[in-house]
Amino acid sequence: MSQILYVTNILIDFGALAQLKAECERVGITRPLIVTDAGVKAAGLLEKAVAALPGLPVAVFDQTPSNPTEAAVRAAVEVYRRENCDGLIALGGGSSIDCAKGLAIAATHEGPLKHYATIEGGSPRITDRVPPLIAVPTTAGTGSEVARGAIVIVDDGRKLGFHSWHLVPKTALLDPELTLGLPPMLTAATGMDAIAHCMETFMAPAFNPPADGIGLDGLRRGWAHIERATKDGQDREARLNMMSASMQGAMAFQKGLGCVHSLSHSLGGVNPRLHHGTLNAMFLPAVIRFNAEAESMQNEQRLQRMAHAMGLQSGSDIPEAIKDMNARLGLPSGLAAMGVTTDLFDKVITGALADHCHKTNPRIATVNEYRGMLEASM
């Protein structure tokens, strides 16, 4: 049975950050911990967030790694408890938001983080004891600001998903002003992450018409504006539409994702230095070709509907169009250009088969089919 739930208060506009204190008051946060990273701090965005909280005692954890880890979560919990915080503000990209969600679990629930991972049957163990969370994204990619999930590398090295409606942020402040200084390559990589979310959730077989509509419109916005945002970071219209596409992709992916993400989660766990959005961009063409043979895709003409949103003639044009877009954006030509070697394939496939996104793909991939997708993505 499909469950359809939209619960986040979303404020999207230039200058939305000014509402941060009012939203803290609305959700009952009086002593916030801001979870962010060194890059966001260096860009001056942390200073802007603190300035938007006059009169509130603010604590800061600014050591979120590019791929959040259980060790980082523990370090953030120490600050949260030491400063007697009662709520969280996640400021940054998906890593900071996911780190904050991991903190929300670890600060209020006993045992190691893996106990609460989706593939460990942990979702029902996450309760409403988690503290309130406000998300302020500074990239347009993951959409974690409106999502129920988080991805964290746990102590045993696995990159695991954590999913609960209790983890959905109470507020998402989407201020495109915060993305104007985003470098071109990060704009491209996070933008392709958003596009991957819109496409893959639209292909997922679950019955969720609202998610389909939101995802398809997000794809249209993302595809039309990613190149503009990458080439001219001050293009305000492009930045606004990319931020919306990111948010829409995550609103939609409560429906499920698929092989693009099962592969990128797994490979990102094997080599945490690889950027998640870039990996998604590399895997999309091969996975779309694989999915094209799914009966549900053919019956509902999903590829054709995506092609129309992208301004293409046919669904069969999509894989090459994505490769061409990756090249125009300056992204790598394939996994090999990112330093991935074939000796990693067995480990990546094992992780992909165990990933929570594996079973929500329109076709269930076998070991050999995953190997074929990896080879085609090199």
Protein Blocks (a to p, Z undefined) as FASTA:
>chain_A
ZZdddfbdcdddehklmmmmmmmmmnopabdcddddfklmmnommmmmmmmmghiacddd
fkbcfbdcfklmmmmmmmmmmnopabdcdeddfklmmmmmmmmmmmmpgcjfklmgmklo
pmmmpcfkbccdddddfbdfkommmccbdcdddfkopacddddfklpcfbdcddfklmmm
pcfklmmmmmmmmmmmmmmmmmpmbdcfklmmmmmmmmmmmmmmmmmmmmmmmlmklmmm
mmmmmmmmmmmmmnopcfklmmmmmmmmmmmmbcfklmmmmmmmmmmmmmmmpmklmmno
mmmmmmmmnopabfklmmmmmmmmmmmnopafbfklnopafklmmmmmmmmmmpmklmmc
fbdcdfklmmmmmmmmZZ
